[in-house]
Amino acid sequence: MRRVILGILLALSFFAVAGVASTGAHTSTRQWAVISFTEPVLIRGSILMGRYLVVHDDERMAKGEPCTSIYLFDRETGPKSLEVEFMCVPKQKALTDKTTFQVRRHPGIEISQVVEYQFAGDEEAHGVPIR
């Protein structure tokens, strides 16, 4: 039991408090949010459904590295496995008060594809490259 509690505290200290993350949070280099996909979605070739931690890292983006990481997220134990990561395409947009994911349906495909996301309280959206 102590190991589980220590693991949870360690995971939360890395990604900050889950309550803050659920509405979106921003540090000097990272933004994150815990989100739920209630229907399957396609992101960079991966099909996701359920609860995930989405992290954007400005330092990694500046280095030309994948700056968006999406982790499977468990309410009790925190972030789990890395499901997908990619280099986003930043774009200025109007300020939003909630984290949003824009999806698109392609003809002949039954699953929505995530094409862009934006964190609450931010004026920058993050495009998801198709390939």
VMD Tcl script that draws the C-alpha trace (Angstrom):
set ca {
  {0.00 0.00 0.00}
  {2.84 2.39 0.83}
  {4.40 1.74 -2.58}
  {1.16 2.62 -4.34}
  {0.85 5.86 -2.38}
  {4.48 6.78 -3.04}
  {4.02 6.00 -6.74}
  {0.96 8.21 -6.92}
  {2.73 11.08 -5.17}
  {5.75 10.74 -7.45}
  {3.60 10.70 -10.60}
  {1.58 13.69 -9.45}
  {4.67 15.65 -8.52}
  {5.97 15.12 -12.05}
  {2.78 16.25 -13.76}
  {1.40 18.48 -10.96}
  {-1.81 17.99 -9.09}
  {-4.41 16.08 -11.11}
  {-7.17 18.48 -10.04}
  {-5.29 21.35 -11.68}
  {-4.46 19.22 -14.69}
  {-8.10 18.40 -15.32}
  {-8.82 22.02 -16.24}
  {-5.49 22.59 -17.90}
  {-2.38 24.05 -16.39}
  {0.63 25.95 -17.60}
  {4.15 26.27 -16.29}
  {6.97 28.14 -17.95}
  {7.56 25.26 -20.37}
  {4.75 22.72 -19.95}
  {0.99 22.65 -20.25}
  {-1.17 19.67 -19.40}
  {-4.74 18.50 -19.04}
  {-6.49 15.27 -18.15}
  {-9.14 14.60 -20.78}
  {-11.63 11.84 -21.55}
  {-12.50 10.53 -24.97}
  {-15.96 8.98 -24.66}
  {-15.79 7.65 -28.21}
  {-12.74 6.27 -30.06}
  {-10.57 8.92 -31.75}
  {-7.61 8.60 -34.08}
  {-4.43 10.52 -33.20}
  {-1.33 9.98 -35.37}
  {-2.27 6.39 -36.18}
  {-3.28 5.45 -32.62}
  {-6.89 4.84 -31.62}
  {-7.61 6.24 -28.15}
  {-10.66 5.97 -25.91}
  {-10.85 6.69 -22.19}
  {-8.93 9.03 -19.86}
  {-5.58 10.52 -20.94}
  {-3.01 13.03 -19.73}
  {-2.02 15.39 -22.57}
  {1.28 17.24 -22.07}
  {2.78 19.95 -24.29}
  {6.43 20.89 -23.67}
  {7.71 24.18 -25.16}
  {11.36 23.28 -24.53}
  {11.07 20.08 -26.55}
  {9.30 22.01 -29.33}
  {12.17 24.55 -29.43}
  {14.62 21.66 -29.86}
  {12.59 20.19 -32.75}
  {11.59 17.16 -30.66}
  {8.10 15.72 -30.26}
  {6.46 18.27 -27.98}
  {3.07 16.64 -27.38}
  {2.88 13.46 -25.32}
  {-0.35 11.62 -24.53}
  {-0.36 9.14 -21.64}
  {-3.04 6.72 -20.53}
  {-4.26 8.12 -17.20}
  {-5.68 6.34 -14.16}
  {-7.47 8.43 -11.53}
  {-5.98 6.41 -8.70}
  {-2.41 5.89 -9.88}
  {-1.82 8.73 -12.33}
  {-0.07 8.57 -15.73}
  {0.53 5.15 -17.23}
  {1.95 4.23 -20.61}
  {2.89 6.72 -23.31}
  {0.32 6.18 -26.06}
  {1.40 8.69 -28.70}
  {3.75 11.65 -29.12}
  {4.33 14.08 -31.97}
  {5.61 17.51 -32.98}
  {2.61 19.83 -33.07}
  {1.93 22.71 -35.43}
  {1.33 25.84 -33.26}
  {-1.32 28.33 -34.34}
  {-2.66 31.51 -32.70}
  {-6.37 31.40 -31.81}
  {-8.80 33.20 -29.56}
  {-8.43 32.57 -25.83}
  {-10.52 29.64 -24.62}
  {-11.83 28.94 -21.14}
  {-11.73 25.15 -21.50}
  {-9.45 22.57 -23.06}
  {-10.80 21.64 -26.49}
  {-10.09 19.01 -29.12}
  {-11.14 19.60 -32.71}
  {-11.97 16.45 -34.66}
  {-12.73 15.70 -38.28}
  {-14.53 12.75 -39.86}
  {-13.17 11.43 -43.12}
  {-15.43 9.76 -45.70}
  {-15.39 5.98 -45.24}
  {-13.78 6.13 -41.79}
  {-16.03 5.61 -38.77}
  {-13.56 7.08 -36.24}
  {-13.08 10.82 -35.70}
  {-9.55 12.10 -36.18}
  {-8.13 14.72 -33.79}
  {-6.71 17.58 -35.88}
  {-6.07 20.21 -33.21}
  {-6.20 20.83 -29.47}
  {-6.06 23.92 -27.27}
  {-5.54 24.22 -23.52}
  {-7.83 26.24 -21.29}
  {-6.55 29.78 -20.75}
  {-4.27 29.71 -23.80}
  {-4.28 31.60 -27.09}
  {-2.21 28.97 -28.88}
  {-3.71 25.89 -30.49}
  {-1.66 22.82 -31.37}
  {-2.27 21.21 -34.74}
  {-1.90 17.44 -34.98}
  {0.01 16.43 -38.12}
  {-1.83 13.85 -40.20}
  {1.35 11.88 -41.00}
}
mol new
graphics top color blue
foreach p $ca { graphics top sphere $p radius 0.5 }
foreach p [lrange $ca 0 end-1] q [lrange $ca 1 end] { graphics top cylinder $p $q radius 0.2 }
display resetview
